[in-house]
């Protein structure tokens, strides 16, 4: 449409110049050009882009029809003084490119017929060579048909290529979005860096490792002093044109340095004057070490379970034989020796039991054996059995609420947890009356409040911070006589039922004064459809 308006303006200026130089020729050609320019400009300014139909309709008539009519009228009015037949190439090309093959051939045929009609009209004129006029019309018509056919074929091929390009672009866009989503969800840091040290792309994990939050702007590794070792690894990759791997250190002002394991991969260069891009994959050394520790602990647990099963049978035979042997001993010295054998055999039995419990706790799924459990009744029964077994009636104090407290837990698992906590408390308590205190705190009102809480307190010495942070780790103990599995088993059993176990220092009233001690808390999950009433 812009080309049509431009052509109308040029024709108007051209005819205006002729009319100014030769007024005797009349103003009809100028008026026709001005009318054509006005029509073309109106369509250009007011028309909206739309998909043209494959059959003759009003948009075709407002454009191609006006062109053919205007050029034919100029050819007739000029009377052969000026040849306007080259202008017919514009409507022919337009229909061939934007329309169907049938419309293109129809337009070429219409132009050819108009030129033959004009040649026939020239026969009525006394001047001119009739044969030359018909020959020119025939050649021009053949050229119009050739132009329409070639242009239509080229336009069809171009449209097909454009459609294929759009599909490929859509597929590439979808693949890019998938890649971005995958890279974004990776726990490893991913950086795409050019040879100048500027980061072209990154994922959230990499920004965390480099202490560069979102919105911090473009990252330039050469301008970050803490990334010196990382930039050296990237430069080595570009220099050798090969992948590199190394343990690097990211210095962080005001905090400890972060050790990373980084490896690089180079992309192919798109141009001869560039080295391509370097993709850096980074892993936090702490996560690697934690994964290694987890794998070692898993292997140790499997091995320990197998050894425990093998030890249990000969251990039972030793215990039974020692009991039979003790019945026939009268010498006090020999009885003391037999008692020592029995004590150590019992210790071995406790260690084997803890190892086997550890295996079962790891295999138990969430809520596999849980059911609504009366905490007060189970706690009171377990504490009574533990007191009778250890003869510690004076030092254990139990405080239970008046209302029933129901939690979602397994009774045997609760017994195991409570006995482990009481054994630990008894080991470090002062053994004064009330030095071990067990209490249950009622659940809060409403479903959003925490469930009932079991508290086991003892007046033992303050734990060292280095011991406190490893309390619930397997095989960790502050003394050699313990297997280090008790608290770990408690945590695993609590987590399998949705409960939470924790440790803290707290103060209690003991022997008429405030005493500081160690307290373990277990917050239980409420049983389904349990309504708390006060």
C-alpha positions as CSV (number, residue, x, y, z in Angstrom):
1,X,0.0,0.0,0.0
2,X,2.9,2.4,0.6
3,X,4.3,1.6,-2.8
4,X,0.9,2.4,-4.4
5,X,0.7,5.7,-2.7
6,X,4.3,6.5,-3.6
7,X,3.6,5.6,-7.2
8,X,0.5,7.8,-7.3
9,X,2.5,10.8,-5.9
10,X,5.3,10.3,-8.5
11,X,2.7,10.1,-11.3
12,X,0.9,13.2,-10.0
13,X,4.2,15.2,-9.9
14,X,5.1,13.9,-13.4
15,X,1.8,14.8,-15.0
16,X,1.8,18.1,-13.1
17,X,5.2,19.0,-14.7
18,X,3.9,18.0,-18.2
19,X,0.8,20.1,-17.7
20,X,2.9,23.1,-16.6
21,X,5.2,22.8,-19.6
22,X,2.6,21.8,-22.2
23,X,-0.8,23.2,-21.2
24,X,-2.3,22.3,-24.5
25,X,-2.3,18.6,-23.7
26,X,-5.1,19.1,-21.2
27,X,-5.5,18.3,-17.5
28,X,-7.2,14.9,-17.7
29,X,-4.1,12.8,-17.1
30,X,-3.2,15.0,-14.1
31,X,-6.7,14.6,-12.6
32,X,-6.5,10.8,-13.1
33,X,-3.2,10.6,-11.3
34,X,-4.4,12.8,-8.5
35,X,-7.5,10.7,-8.1
36,X,-5.4,7.5,-8.1
37,X,-3.0,9.1,-5.5
38,X,-5.9,10.0,-3.2
39,X,-7.5,6.5,-3.5
40,X,-4.1,4.8,-2.7
41,X,-3.4,7.2,0.2
42,X,-6.8,6.6,1.7
43,X,-6.4,2.8,1.6
44,X,-2.9,3.2,3.1
45,X,-4.1,5.4,6.0
46,X,-7.5,3.9,6.8
47,X,-7.1,0.2,5.9
48,X,-6.2,-2.4,8.5
49,X,-3.9,-5.4,7.7
50,X,-5.9,-8.5,7.0
51,X,-5.7,-11.9,5.4
52,X,-6.8,-11.5,1.8
53,X,-9.3,-14.1,0.4
54,X,-8.5,-16.5,-2.4
55,X,-11.4,-15.2,-4.4
56,X,-12.3,-11.8,-5.8
57,X,-13.8,-9.5,-3.1
58,X,-13.9,-5.9,-2.1
59,X,-10.3,-5.5,-0.8
60,X,-9.0,-6.8,-4.2
61,X,-11.3,-4.4,-6.0
62,X,-10.2,-1.4,-3.9
63,X,-6.6,-2.1,-4.7
64,X,-5.9,-4.2,-7.8
65,X,-9.1,-3.0,-9.5
66,X,-8.3,0.7,-9.0
67,X,-4.7,0.1,-10.2
68,X,-5.8,-1.6,-13.4
69,X,-8.5,1.0,-14.1
70,X,-6.2,3.9,-13.5
71,X,-3.3,2.6,-15.6
72,X,-5.6,1.6,-18.4
73,X,-7.3,5.0,-18.4
74,X,-4.0,6.8,-18.5
75,X,-2.9,4.6,-21.5
76,X,-6.1,5.5,-23.4
77,X,-6.1,9.2,-22.5
78,X,-2.4,9.7,-23.5
79,X,-3.2,8.1,-26.8
80,X,0.1,6.3,-27.1
81,X,2.2,9.4,-26.5
82,X,3.4,7.8,-23.2
83,X,3.5,4.0,-22.7
84,X,2.1,3.0,-19.3
85,X,2.2,-0.8,-19.8
86,X,5.1,-1.3,-17.4
87,X,2.9,-0.1,-14.6
88,X,0.7,-3.1,-15.0
89,X,3.5,-5.1,-13.4
90,X,2.5,-3.7,-10.0
91,X,-1.1,-5.2,-9.8
92,X,0.1,-8.4,-11.4
93,X,2.9,-8.8,-8.8
94,X,0.6,-7.9,-6.0
95,X,-2.0,-10.5,-6.8
96,X,0.7,-13.2,-7.5
97,X,2.4,-12.6,-4.2
98,X,-0.7,-12.2,-2.0
99,X,-3.3,-14.2,-3.8
100,X,-3.8,-17.6,-5.3
101,X,-2.5,-18.8,-8.6
102,X,-6.0,-18.6,-10.1
103,X,-6.3,-14.9,-9.2
104,X,-2.8,-14.2,-10.5
105,X,-3.6,-15.8,-13.9
106,X,-7.0,-14.0,-14.0
107,X,-5.2,-10.6,-13.4
108,X,-2.6,-11.3,-16.1
109,X,-5.4,-12.3,-18.5
110,X,-7.4,-9.1,-17.7
111,X,-4.3,-6.9,-18.3
112,X,-3.6,-8.8,-21.6
113,X,-7.2,-8.3,-22.8
114,X,-7.1,-4.6,-21.9
115,X,-3.9,-4.2,-23.9
116,X,-5.4,-6.1,-26.9
117,X,-8.5,-3.9,-26.6
118,X,-6.3,-0.8,-26.6
119,X,-4.5,-2.1,-29.7
120,X,-7.9,-2.7,-31.4
121,X,-8.9,0.8,-30.5
122,X,-5.8,2.2,-32.1
123,X,-6.9,0.6,-35.4
124,X,-9.6,3.4,-35.5
125,X,-6.9,6.0,-35.4
126,X,-5.3,7.1,-38.6
127,X,-1.8,7.0,-37.2
128,X,0.1,4.0,-35.8
129,X,1.2,0.6,-37.0
130,X,-1.5,-1.9,-36.1
131,X,0.8,-4.9,-36.4
132,X,3.3,-3.4,-34.0
133,X,0.6,-2.5,-31.5
134,X,-0.8,-6.0,-31.4
135,X,2.7,-7.5,-31.2
136,X,3.5,-5.3,-28.2
137,X,0.3,-6.3,-26.5
138,X,1.0,-10.0,-27.1
139,X,4.5,-9.7,-25.7
140,X,3.4,-7.7,-22.7
141,X,0.6,-10.2,-22.0
142,X,3.1,-13.1,-22.2
143,X,5.4,-11.2,-19.8
144,X,2.5,-10.7,-17.4
145,X,1.7,-14.4,-17.4
146,X,5.3,-15.3,-16.8
147,X,5.6,-12.8,-14.0
148,X,2.4,-14.0,-12.3
149,X,3.5,-17.7,-12.5
150,X,7.1,-17.1,-11.3
151,X,6.1,-14.7,-8.5
152,X,3.3,-17.0,-7.4
153,X,5.7,-19.9,-7.1
154,X,8.3,-17.9,-5.3
155,X,5.6,-16.5,-2.9
156,X,4.3,-20.0,-2.2
157,X,7.8,-21.3,-1.4
158,X,8.5,-18.3,0.8
159,X,5.2,-18.8,2.7
160,X,6.1,-22.4,3.2
161,X,9.6,-21.5,4.5
162,X,8.1,-18.9,6.8
163,X,5.6,-21.3,8.2
164,X,8.4,-23.9,8.8
165,X,10.6,-21.2,10.4
166,X,7.7,-20.2,12.7
167,X,7.2,-23.9,13.8
168,X,11.0,-24.3,14.3
169,X,11.0,-21.1,16.4
170,X,8.1,-22.3,18.5
171,X,9.8,-25.6,19.1
172,X,13.1,-23.8,19.9
173,X,11.2,-21.5,22.3
174,X,9.6,-24.4,24.1
175,X,12.9,-26.3,24.3
176,X,14.5,-23.2,25.8
177,X,11.8,-22.8,28.4
178,X,12.2,-26.5,29.3
179,X,16.0,-26.1,29.6
180,X,15.6,-23.0,31.7
181,X,13.2,-24.8,34.0
182,X,15.5,-27.8,34.4
183,X,18.6,-25.6,35.0
184,X,16.6,-23.5,37.5
185,X,15.6,-26.5,39.5
186,X,19.1,-27.9,39.7
187,X,20.7,-27.9,43.1
188,X,24.2,-27.5,41.5
189,X,25.1,-24.0,40.4
190,X,25.3,-23.4,36.6
191,X,27.1,-20.4,35.1
192,X,27.5,-19.5,31.4
193,X,30.5,-17.1,31.1
194,X,32.2,-15.5,28.1
195,X,35.9,-15.0,27.6
196,X,35.7,-11.5,29.2
197,X,34.3,-13.0,32.5
198,X,30.8,-11.7,32.1
199,X,28.0,-14.1,33.1
200,X,25.5,-14.6,30.3
201,X,23.2,-16.9,32.2
202,X,22.9,-18.3,35.7
203,X,20.5,-20.3,37.9
204,X,19.4,-19.5,41.4
205,X,21.7,-22.1,43.0
206,X,24.8,-20.4,41.4
207,X,23.7,-17.0,42.7
208,X,23.5,-18.4,46.2
209,X,26.9,-19.9,45.9
210,X,28.4,-16.6,44.7
211,X,26.4,-14.5,47.1
212,X,24.8,-12.6,44.2
213,X,21.0,-12.2,44.9
214,X,18.4,-11.8,42.2
215,X,18.2,-8.2,41.0
216,X,21.9,-7.6,41.6
217,X,22.5,-6.8,38.0
218,X,24.9,-8.2,35.5
219,X,27.6,-10.4,37.0
220,X,31.2,-9.7,36.0
221,X,33.5,-12.3,37.6
222,X,36.7,-10.3,36.9
223,X,35.3,-7.4,39.0
224,X,34.5,-9.7,42.0
225,X,37.6,-10.2,44.1
226,X,36.2,-13.2,45.8
227,X,35.8,-15.1,42.4
228,X,39.5,-14.9,41.5
229,X,40.1,-18.7,41.7
230,X,36.9,-19.3,39.7
231,X,38.0,-16.9,37.0
232,X,41.4,-18.5,36.8
233,X,39.8,-21.9,36.2
234,X,37.7,-20.4,33.4
235,X,40.7,-18.7,31.8
236,X,42.5,-22.1,31.9
237,X,39.6,-23.7,30.1
238,X,39.7,-21.0,27.3
239,X,43.5,-21.2,27.0
240,X,43.6,-25.0,26.7
241,X,40.3,-25.3,24.9
242,X,39.5,-28.3,27.1
243,X,37.3,-29.1,30.2
244,X,38.8,-28.3,33.6
245,X,37.9,-29.4,37.1
246,X,39.2,-28.1,40.4
247,X,38.3,-27.3,44.0
248,X,38.1,-23.6,44.3
249,X,37.4,-21.1,47.1
250,X,34.9,-18.2,47.0
251,X,36.0,-15.5,49.4
252,X,33.1,-13.7,51.2
253,X,33.7,-10.5,53.0
254,X,32.5,-10.6,56.6
255,X,32.1,-14.4,56.6
256,X,34.0,-17.6,56.1
257,X,35.1,-18.6,52.6
258,X,33.0,-21.1,50.7
259,X,34.7,-24.1,49.1
260,X,33.3,-25.3,45.8
261,X,34.0,-28.1,43.4
262,X,33.8,-26.6,39.9
263,X,34.1,-28.2,36.4
264,X,33.9,-26.5,33.1
265,X,32.7,-27.3,29.6
266,X,33.2,-25.2,26.4
267,X,30.7,-24.5,23.8
268,X,31.7,-24.3,20.1
269,X,32.6,-20.8,18.8
270,X,29.9,-19.3,16.5
271,X,32.4,-16.9,14.9
272,X,36.1,-17.2,14.2
273,X,37.0,-14.1,16.3
274,X,35.5,-15.5,19.5
275,X,36.3,-18.5,21.8
276,X,32.7,-19.4,22.5
277,X,31.2,-19.7,26.0
278,X,32.2,-21.6,29.1
279,X,29.6,-23.5,31.1
280,X,30.6,-23.9,34.8
281,X,29.0,-26.5,37.1
282,X,29.5,-25.8,40.8
283,X,28.9,-27.9,43.9
284,X,29.2,-26.9,47.5
285,X,31.8,-29.1,49.2
286,X,29.7,-29.3,52.3
287,X,26.9,-31.0,50.3
288,X,29.3,-33.4,48.8
289,X,30.7,-34.3,52.2
290,X,27.2,-34.6,53.7
291,X,26.3,-37.0,50.9
292,X,29.4,-39.1,51.5
293,X,28.7,-39.2,55.2
294,X,25.1,-40.3,54.5
295,X,26.3,-43.1,52.2
296,X,28.9,-44.2,54.8
297,X,26.2,-44.2,57.6
298,X,23.9,-46.2,55.4
299,X,26.6,-48.8,54.7
300,X,27.5,-48.8,58.3
301,X,23.9,-49.4,59.3
302,X,23.5,-52.3,57.0
303,X,26.7,-53.9,58.2
304,X,25.9,-53.2,61.9
305,X,22.5,-54.9,61.5
306,X,24.1,-58.0,59.9
307,X,26.7,-58.2,62.7
308,X,24.0,-57.7,65.4
309,X,22.0,-60.6,64.0
310,X,25.1,-62.8,64.1
311,X,26.1,-61.7,67.7
312,X,22.7,-62.2,69.2
313,X,22.6,-66.0,69.2
314,X,26.1,-66.6,70.8
315,X,25.4,-63.8,73.2
316,X,22.2,-65.5,74.4
317,X,24.2,-68.7,74.9
318,X,26.8,-66.8,77.0
319,X,24.1,-65.2,79.1
320,X,22.3,-68.5,79.7
321,X,25.6,-70.3,80.5
322,X,26.7,-67.6,82.9
323,X,23.3,-67.8,84.7
324,X,23.6,-71.6,85.1
325,X,27.2,-71.2,86.3
326,X,26.3,-68.6,88.9
327,X,23.8,-71.0,90.6
328,X,26.7,-73.4,91.5
329,X,29.2,-70.7,92.7
330,X,29.7,-70.1,96.4
331,X,33.0,-68.3,96.4
332,X,32.3,-64.5,96.6
333,X,35.2,-63.7,94.3
334,X,33.9,-66.0,91.6
335,X,30.3,-64.6,92.1
336,X,31.7,-61.1,91.5
337,X,33.4,-62.3,88.3
338,X,30.2,-64.0,87.1
339,X,28.3,-60.8,87.9
340,X,30.7,-58.8,85.8
341,X,30.2,-61.3,82.9
342,X,26.4,-60.9,83.2
343,X,26.6,-57.1,83.3
344,X,28.8,-56.9,80.2
345,X,26.6,-59.5,78.4
346,X,23.6,-57.3,79.2
347,X,25.5,-54.2,77.8
348,X,26.2,-56.2,74.6
349,X,22.5,-57.2,74.5
350,X,21.5,-53.5,74.8
351,X,23.8,-52.5,72.0
352,X,22.5,-55.3,69.7
353,X,18.9,-54.2,70.5
354,X,19.7,-50.6,69.7
355,X,21.3,-51.6,66.3
356,X,18.3,-53.7,65.4
357,X,15.9,-51.0,66.5
358,X,17.9,-48.5,64.3
359,X,17.3,-50.8,61.3
360,X,13.6,-51.1,62.0
361,X,13.2,-47.4,62.6
362,X,14.7,-46.6,59.2
363,X,12.4,-49.1,57.5
364,X,9.2,-47.8,59.2
365,X,7.0,-45.6,57.1
366,X,5.1,-42.6,58.3
367,X,2.0,-43.7,60.3
368,X,2.5,-47.4,59.5
369,X,1.7,-48.5,63.0
370,X,0.3,-45.3,64.5
371,X,-3.1,-45.2,66.1
372,X,-4.9,-42.9,68.6
373,X,-2.9,-43.4,71.9
374,X,-3.6,-42.3,75.4
375,X,-0.4,-40.5,76.3
376,X,-1.1,-40.3,80.1
377,X,-1.8,-44.0,80.5
378,X,1.1,-45.1,78.4
379,X,3.6,-42.7,80.0
380,X,2.5,-43.7,83.5
381,X,2.8,-47.4,82.8
382,X,6.2,-47.1,81.2
383,X,7.6,-44.9,84.0
384,X,6.3,-47.5,86.6
385,X,8.0,-50.3,84.8
386,X,11.2,-48.4,84.4
387,X,11.2,-47.5,88.2
388,X,10.7,-51.1,89.2
389,X,13.5,-52.2,86.9
390,X,16.0,-49.6,88.1
391,X,14.8,-49.1,91.7
392,X,14.7,-45.4,91.2
393,X,11.4,-44.6,92.7
394,X,12.6,-41.7,94.7
395,X,14.4,-39.8,92.0
396,X,11.7,-40.1,89.3
397,X,8.7,-37.6,89.5
398,X,5.8,-37.9,87.1
399,X,3.3,-35.1,86.5
400,X,0.3,-35.8,84.3
401,X,-2.7,-33.6,83.3
402,X,-6.2,-34.4,84.6
403,X,-7.7,-34.6,81.1
404,X,-7.0,-37.3,78.6
405,X,-4.4,-36.5,76.0
406,X,-4.6,-38.4,72.8
407,X,-1.9,-38.4,70.1
408,X,-1.3,-40.3,66.8
409,X,1.5,-42.7,67.8
410,X,2.5,-46.3,68.3
411,X,2.5,-47.5,71.9
412,X,5.6,-49.7,71.7
413,X,7.5,-46.9,69.9
414,X,6.5,-44.4,72.7
415,X,7.8,-46.9,75.3
416,X,11.1,-47.3,73.5
417,X,11.5,-43.5,73.3
418,X,10.6,-42.9,76.9
419,X,12.9,-45.6,78.2
420,X,15.8,-44.2,76.1
421,X,15.3,-40.8,77.5
422,X,14.9,-42.0,81.1
423,X,18.1,-44.1,80.7
424,X,20.0,-41.0,79.5
425,X,18.6,-38.9,82.4
426,X,19.5,-41.6,85.0
427,X,23.0,-41.8,83.7
428,X,23.7,-38.1,84.2
429,X,21.3,-37.1,87.0
430,X,22.4,-36.4,90.6
431,X,20.0,-39.2,91.9
432,X,18.4,-36.9,94.4
433,X,14.6,-37.1,94.9
434,X,13.0,-35.4,91.9
435,X,16.2,-35.2,89.9
436,X,14.3,-36.8,87.0
437,X,11.0,-35.3,86.1
438,X,8.5,-36.5,83.5
439,X,5.5,-34.3,82.6
440,X,2.9,-34.0,79.8
441,X,1.7,-30.7,78.6
442,X,-1.9,-30.6,77.3
443,X,-2.5,-29.8,73.6
444,X,-3.5,-26.3,72.6
445,X,-7.1,-25.3,71.6
446,X,-8.0,-25.7,67.9
447,X,-6.4,-27.7,65.1
448,X,-3.8,-25.0,64.4
449,X,-2.3,-25.4,67.9
450,X,0.5,-28.0,68.7
451,X,-0.4,-31.4,70.0
452,X,0.4,-32.7,73.5
453,X,4.1,-32.4,74.6
454,X,6.1,-34.9,76.6
455,X,8.9,-33.5,78.7
456,X,11.8,-35.5,80.3
457,X,14.0,-33.3,82.6
458,X,17.0,-34.2,84.7
459,X,19.5,-32.1,86.7
460,X,22.5,-33.3,84.8
461,X,25.5,-31.1,84.0
462,X,25.3,-28.7,81.1
463,X,26.2,-30.3,77.7
464,X,29.1,-29.0,75.8
465,X,28.1,-27.1,72.6
466,X,30.1,-29.5,70.5
467,X,28.2,-32.4,72.0
468,X,24.8,-30.6,71.8
469,X,24.9,-30.1,68.0
470,X,25.5,-33.9,67.4
471,X,23.0,-35.2,70.0
472,X,20.7,-36.9,67.4
473,X,23.4,-38.2,65.1
474,X,23.9,-42.0,64.9
475,X,26.9,-43.6,66.7
476,X,27.7,-40.4,68.5
477,X,28.1,-40.6,72.3
478,X,29.9,-38.5,75.0
479,X,31.0,-41.7,76.8
480,X,32.5,-45.0,75.7
481,X,29.8,-47.2,77.4
482,X,27.0,-46.1,75.1
483,X,26.4,-47.2,71.5
484,X,25.3,-43.7,70.5
485,X,22.1,-44.9,68.9
486,X,19.5,-44.1,71.6
487,X,18.7,-40.5,70.7
488,X,19.0,-41.2,67.0
489,X,16.4,-44.0,67.3
490,X,14.2,-41.6,69.2
491,X,14.4,-39.0,66.5
492,X,13.7,-41.6,63.7
493,X,10.7,-43.0,65.5
494,X,9.3,-39.5,66.2
495,X,9.7,-38.4,62.5
496,X,8.1,-41.6,61.3
497,X,4.9,-40.5,63.1
498,X,5.0,-36.8,62.5
499,X,6.3,-35.9,66.0
500,X,9.2,-33.5,66.8
501,X,11.9,-34.2,69.4
502,X,14.2,-31.5,70.6
503,X,16.7,-30.6,73.4
504,X,17.1,-27.5,75.5
505,X,18.4,-26.3,78.9
506,X,15.6,-25.4,81.3
507,X,15.0,-24.7,85.0
508,X,12.8,-26.7,87.4
509,X,11.9,-26.5,91.1
510,X,14.0,-29.1,92.9
511,X,14.5,-29.5,96.7
512,X,13.1,-26.1,97.5
513,X,15.2,-24.2,95.0
514,X,15.5,-23.5,91.2
515,X,17.8,-26.1,89.5
516,X,19.0,-25.9,85.9
517,X,19.0,-29.1,83.9
518,X,18.6,-30.8,80.5
519,X,15.2,-31.3,79.0
520,X,14.0,-33.3,76.0
521,X,10.7,-32.4,74.5
522,X,8.5,-34.6,72.2
523,X,5.7,-32.7,70.5
524,X,3.1,-35.2,69.2
525,X,0.8,-35.0,66.2
526,X,-2.9,-34.9,67.1
527,X,-4.9,-38.0,66.2
528,X,-7.4,-37.5,63.3
529,X,-10.8,-36.1,64.3
530,X,-9.7,-35.6,68.0
531,X,-11.4,-32.6,69.6
532,X,-9.6,-31.1,72.6
533,X,-11.8,-30.2,75.6
534,X,-10.6,-28.5,78.7
